[in-house]
Amino acid sequence: MIKKIINSNYFYAFIALGCALWLFFFVSSPGVGSTRDSNQSNTSTVTKKVTLTVPLQLQADVDKYYITGYPENVKVTIEGPSALVTATKNTQNFNLYLNLKDLSIGQHRVQIKESGLNSELTYNIKPKYVTVNIQRRETKKFAVDVDYNKESLATGYEAGKTEVSPDTVTVTGAASEIEKINKVIVKPILPKGIKSTFDQEVLVQALDKNGKTVNVTLDPQTVHVKIPITIQSKQVSINLKQQGNSNNSNFTLESDVKNIRIFGTQSQIDAINDSVDIPVDVSDVTGNTKKSIDLGNALGSKVAFTDPETISVSISTGTSSSSSTNSNSSTSTNSSNSNSSSTNNNSSSSNNNSTEDNNNSEQ
């Protein structure tokens, strides 16, 4: 009988069913199973908190209205299951926005709302409310003025015609703000003592009549400013001029340098002919000597500077031609007087001889 049961197909089917049930309960029992499944279960129950900085979006007709007063970004703190928080942080597949569609022109205090966050997450937005100003939008073009400190240029240097590219900008803002604009300007800051062309990008500003910045949007925000900075020059000959009192008024002034180049503004250059006088002080000169003359000091404010900056002047003393002339004149006078005296003596001798002849004749 037992042998018959063992050989029966039902017996083997029962054994198989028993093994299957045992395996099922073994795998499903708590505390038994893979470490991986246990870790996944623990992770899903751990909470996590993170704070994100998110762009604030507007739901409004921005082509018709110009809206100010709201921050570009706001902070949101989210909390919930660790895996879900991490996924939300990485993807940021949600939005924070202001719904302004049904609001009229003027100021409004509006709550910041969210969309797209998982319902299992809790969140806190800071700030919760913002005050916005809704105005009629206006766009206008303005020419760009340039204002800079000309005192920054090095002495003698001049600025040419300023180039601005582009020379106009588009200004967008509330109509009331656009009306406040007195001028659109760039203020390049030139280095002190600049001697070369200024060439930079400069920030554009919209100012009211009091010089205060107007709250508008500028396009572009910067423009390219080029200010040519040059100095004029020309070559001139030099004339060495004796200056100062001295016991000897006759000096010879010589220099190996005959021509110099002068530099200055256009008006300075135009005021100077083809030559310049260079004074040489001889008040302390007693004999042959050399002096170094600073041309900048010699020419004063007539020029900005010269090339070369200094020259060497040889000063030599000579015999006075006036004394020589007086001596020659004195010698000539003495000689003439001597000759005249000799003639008179001869004349007297002749008269005596004539008197003597007359006396002999009477006898």
Secondary structure, DSSP 4 states (H G I P E B T S, - for coil): -HHHHHTSHHHHHHHHHHHHHHHHHHHHSTT-S-HHHHHHHHHHH-EEEEEEEEEEEEES-TTTEEEES--SEEEEEEEEEHHHHHHHHHH---EEEEE-TT--SEEEEEE-EEES--TT-EEEEESSEEEEEEEEEEEEEEEEEE---GGGBPTT-EE---EEESSEEEEEEEHHHHTT--EEEE---PPTTB-S-EEEEEEEEEE-TTSPBP--EEESSEEEEEE-EE-EEEEEEEEEEEES--S---EEEE-S--EEEEEE-HHHHHT--SEEEEEEE-TT--SSEEEEEEHHHHHGGG-SEEESSEEEEEEEE---HHHHHHHHHHHHHHHHHHHHHHHHHHHHHHHHHHHHHHHHHH-
